[in-house]
Amino acid sequence: KIKGRNNYSVVINITVDKYAHFSNITPELIEKEIFGEVEYFIMHKHNELERIFAYVRKIDKYEEDNYGLIYFNKFGGFQFIEIIGIDRCVGFFKIENLYYILDREKI
């Protein structure tokens, strides 16, 4: 039984197709920064190649307030992310029904 646990709040850099939802449009790849909370890490070995993945609960939608602070009100779905995509750690804190993100690069 796990007695203690630390979920890491992170910023992840991923490349996505801007027009992924449209089948007849030429793909346009853009870099996107997403926030999430790591649930756990796993190591996967295939053909003598080891890779480490993080299982992350993503934040789908976030906004910026009048003071430049980033906030969100709910977590989104889960996704496996290769750890090389994790850029940095951030902090989450809750005030009433909103979660604020402390990111040193945004201060």
Secondary structure, 3 states (H helix, E strand, C coil): CCCCCCCEEEEEEEEEECCCCCCCCCCCEEEEEEEEEEEEEEEEEECCEEEEEEEEEECCCCEECCCCCEEECCCCCEEEEEHHHEEEEEEEEEECCEEEEECHHHC
